[in-house]
Amino acid sequence: MENGAAADVAAAAVPRHVAIIMDGNGRWAKSRGLPRFEGHRRGVEAVRRTVEAAGELGIEALTIYSFSSENWSRPAAEIADLMGLMKRFIRNDLATLHAKNVRIRIIGERHPHDGEVSALLDEAEQVTQANTGLTLAVAFNYGSRSEITRAAQRLAAEVEAGRLSAADITTDRLAQELDTVGLPPLDLVIRTSGEQRLSNFLLWQAAYAELVFTPVLWPDFDRGVLEQALAEYRRRDRRFGGIGAATP
């Protein structure tokens, strides 16, 4: 195989868009007799490793489930710890991510309970918006059912205003109202810690995505685990509802 053809095959084997449900921080800490905060802190280190690895491996977009809309029901002290880590991550890592040409996108409802976090997230988007490397989509205050509901409400308002007819509402048109508009189609969802569910994460986008569940707890996630998930992805026969292998 010529070098150019080999490169094309290798590129096709890399998912364009990978999403990760980062699970297991609390269990990681508990198994070591450490406070939950330490698990969350080590989870931030795993984020750094994974973002770097994703860029090096040629992934176009990486979406991470950083804080769900349901997470606000957690104890106030833990929420405060999580918000503190989020602020620290943005302040400490934004310049590095920007220098590495990473573009940051925030998905989720723009009504977080912590105004300082919201302002920092907005700043991260604005600073990196012209970057052309890996897109890091951070799902913050995000829930997929809410996302789909908000999209439907916007389309309903367009119909009420006479700017759109019911017949105009197609799957493609609805997708244009989702938080992920502009991102590549979702190819692969990885969930850590051995749990096997989507937990209200990218339900629409994951319709034909491959799902990989690993027993590794999120603080232990690294490039090697990511590469194992990508190897599993390459073994899958993606038919998208058809009866034969999809043509690259």
ABEGO torsion letter per residue (X at the ends): XBAAAAAAAAAAABBABBBBBBBGAAAAAAAAGBBAAAAAAAAAAAAAAAAAAAAAAGBABBBBBABBAAAAABBAAAAAAAAAAAAAAAAAAAAAAAAAGBBBBBBEBABBABAAAAAAAAAAAAAAAABABBBBBBBBGBBAAAAAAAAAAAAAAAAAAGABBAAABBAAAAAAABAABGBBBBABBBBBGGBBBAGGBGAAAAAABBBBBBABBAAABBAAAAAAAAAAAAABBBAGGBABBBBX
